[in-house]
């Protein structure tokens, strides 16, 4: 089971909001001991509501399960010394500060590599550690815009749209987790750690593999076509009597069957719609005909008709639909944590072998500084030393 795949691995997590916490949550879900380091006031992700669970944003709970929480003041020399001690005992260190900040703290990769040659040091930033934009800050929406992703979304002539879920953040987190594990495998062979430079910009470009490949092939800028795929048709959402249905019936056999099922056999042999490229070219006319037919019945009527005929389709679900979806319920992807104050909190779980991976207990996101004393004891500090650090303000023990 993947829940204990990384047992024995210690990860020090100095990240915030979405990308870094996604990476470290994935590692924690697979059994790594993840120590989340926050400032005394907590990371900014705790404040990003609405969507609140007590005083913390639901977003924070969703990105930080299965972690130990430590609060350290890195502006204090004693706080920096504590972090150095924890780094020396970690296998992986992951940070998402703006490039240069860790070096100014004396904790950048070049500052620690000589003394910690086997440390896997992962830096997550908006634009990467080098280049003319390295010092620019950026968040998911900004990178959706700057990477061209926002230019793909919505309808031509209307205002730009973004994916409301932070897809660039989450994708960056997955890529960072994959890179960390690859580096650990390499370390197992040669004993050396190293520096990983992971950026939201590069991850956002990787998300657009197909669209950018098309652009490089013909130099044609993509147009925004709403729910439609620019490379095939019909492959988009259509209105029904009571909602919307997504149809992907662009292969020759499926197109012919689809036309028959909606009672429009005539368009199957229409010269404008004879092939998928022609239907893309004449998309507006095709959409008008198909929409008129589909509006005659409810979504469920069409699902019952299309699915047995192997027409690829789905209702356009709301979250209310999703949490009752029979496949979602059967897959084990929805999980929960038991919060000591707020009770049962539901959330998406680990996405691989979900039924097994999410069967074991998940721990809720930590309170700020909740495990400071526990972690520092494990690192060799005495209670008297921890009390002195707490009194000086270098750490916070919740």
Order of alpha helices (4+ residues) and beta strands (2+ residues): beta-alpha-beta-beta-beta-alpha-beta-alpha-beta-alpha-alpha-beta-alpha-alpha-beta-alpha-alpha-beta-beta-alpha-alpha-alpha-alpha-alpha-beta-alpha-alpha-beta-beta-alpha-alpha-alpha-beta
